[in-house]
Amino acid sequence: MTFWMKIKQTLRSLMNGRHGPDQLNMVLLWVGMALYLLAAITGQGLLTLLSLVIYGICVFRMFSRNNAKRYEENRRYLVFIGRYKTKWKQARNRFRMRKQFTYFKCPSCRSWLKLPKGTGVVTVTCGKCHNNFTQKG
């Protein structure tokens, strides 16, 4: 067995049963790196300390054997980020289609609805809460 294969096998056995990297860990690494660079530019020791704490949390999560808890943390992070990604995509889509459609919110449930431009004043029924109201298209 070559030297590199021994190193590879040692690392594999070290990580056996441990959580390893996931999406939350990658975000923690990038945030820690950004804070560290910002601390180097501004000379703020507090930012350096904060970046080291974030790196410590990241290393703790990677070497943790409590996989259920780490999966749950990552799942909650993905749900949290997913909401904002969905809102961002919808806002971008509304902006792209702003010349073809009029976008507005339902007065009762606040969900987004759209009407083709130039349809005039029409009675709209919300698909989510079935509320009827008039809206100009």
C-alpha positions in Angstrom: 0.0 0.0 0.0 1.4 3.4 -1.0 1.7 6.3 1.4 -1.2 8.2 -0.1 -3.5 5.2 0.1 -2.6 4.8 3.8 -3.5 8.5 4.3 -6.7 8.0 2.4 -7.6 4.9 4.4 -6.8 6.7 7.7 -9.1 9.6 6.9 -11.8 7.3 5.8 -11.7 5.4 9.1 -11.6 8.7 11.0 -14.7 9.9 9.3 -16.6 6.6 9.7 -19.9 7.3 11.4 -19.4 11.0 11.5 -21.7 13.6 9.9 -19.3 15.2 7.4 -19.9 18.3 5.3 -23.4 19.5 4.2 -25.0 22.7 2.9 -25.1 24.4 6.2 -21.4 23.6 6.8 -20.5 25.1 3.4 -22.4 28.3 4.3 -20.6 28.5 7.7 -17.3 28.1 6.0 -18.0 30.9 3.5 -19.3 33.2 6.2 -16.3 32.5 8.4 -14.0 33.2 5.5 -15.8 36.5 4.6 -15.7 37.6 8.3 -12.0 36.7 8.5 -11.2 38.7 5.3 -13.2 41.6 6.6 -11.4 41.5 9.9 -8.0 41.5 8.1 -9.0 44.5 6.1 -10.6 46.5 9.0 -8.3 45.3 11.8 -11.2 44.4 14.0 -10.2 41.6 16.5 -13.9 40.9 17.3 -14.5 39.8 13.7 -11.5 37.5 13.8 -12.8 35.9 17.0 -16.3 35.6 15.5 -14.9 33.9 12.4 -12.9 31.5 14.6 -16.1 30.6 16.5 -17.9 29.9 13.3 -15.1 27.7 12.1 -15.2 25.9 15.4 -19.0 25.3 15.0 -18.3 24.0 11.4 -15.6 21.6 12.6 -17.8 20.4 15.4 -20.7 19.7 13.0 -18.5 17.8 10.6 -17.0 15.5 13.3 -20.2 15.0 15.2 -21.5 11.5 15.5 -25.1 12.7 16.3 -26.2 12.4 12.7 -29.9 12.9 13.4 -29.4 16.2 15.1 -27.1 17.5 12.3 -29.6 16.3 9.6 -32.3 18.2 11.4 -30.2 21.4 11.6 -29.4 21.1 7.9 -33.1 20.5 7.0 -34.2 23.5 9.0 -31.6 25.6 7.3 -32.7 24.4 3.8 -36.4 25.1 4.7 -35.4 28.6 5.9 -33.4 29.4 2.8 -35.9 27.7 0.5 -38.6 30.3 1.5 -36.4 33.2 0.5 -35.2 31.5 -2.7 -38.9 31.0 -3.7 -39.8 34.6 -2.9 -36.8 35.8 -4.9 -37.6 33.6 -7.9 -41.3 34.7 -7.9 -40.3 38.4 -7.6 -37.8 38.0 -10.5 -40.5 36.3 -12.6 -43.1 39.0 -11.8 -40.5 41.6 -12.9 -39.8 39.8 -16.2 -43.5 39.5 -17.0 -44.5 43.0 -15.8 -45.3 44.1 -19.4 -47.8 41.3 -20.1 -49.5 41.0 -16.7 -50.7 43.1 -13.8 -49.7 41.6 -10.5 -51.5 42.2 -7.2 -52.2 40.6 -3.9 -55.5 39.2 -2.6 -56.9 41.5 0.1 -57.8 38.7 2.5 -55.0 36.1 2.2 -52.2 38.2 0.6 -51.3 35.7 -2.1 -50.0 36.9 -5.4 -52.5 37.0 -8.4 -52.1 38.2 -12.0 -54.3 39.5 -14.8 -53.4 40.1 -18.4 -52.8 43.8 -19.0 -55.7 45.7 -20.7 -58.5 43.5 -19.5 -60.2 46.4 -17.7 -62.0 46.1 -14.4 -63.0 42.5 -13.6 -64.2 40.5 -10.7 -61.4 38.2 -9.5 -61.8 35.0 -7.4 -58.7 34.1 -5.4 -57.7 30.5 -6.0 -56.4 30.1 -2.5 -59.1 31.6 -0.3 -62.0 32.0 -2.9 -62.4 35.6 -2.0 -64.2 37.7 -4.7 -63.1 41.3 -5.4 -62.8 43.7 -8.3 -59.4 44.5 -9.8 -58.2 46.5 -12.8 -56.2 44.4 -15.3 
